[in-house]
Amino acid sequence: MKRKERIPDAIYERGYVYNFHFHLIWVTKYRNPA
């Protein structure tokens, strides 16, 4: 998935938000070892 084509802003923004959300969960999970 290394295609640098003209990606619609909607998909790009959605992917960015998704990545941020996933990162947030990962950080929270790491900070709170169960």
N, C-alpha and C positions, 0 to 999 in steps of 0.2 A: 504493500500500500504506500509506495513512495512516488505517487503520481502528482506532479505539480501542475495540474491543469486549472482551468477556470472553474473553481468550485463555488457554487452558490453560497451567498452569505448565510443563508438559513442553515445549510448543512454544516458549514464551517463553525458557526456560532454554537450550534447544537453539539458538535463534537468537542468544542472547547469546554463548554459547560459540563459535558459528560466527563471529560478527563479531569476537570477540577473537582467534580463531585467524587469521582473514584479516588483521587488523590487525598481528598479530605477524609474519606472513610479509612483509607490505608493509614494515614497519619494518626487518626483517632485510635485505630485498632493497635497501632504500634505503641502509642503513648499509654494505652490502657491494656497491659498484658492480662489476659484472663487465665 
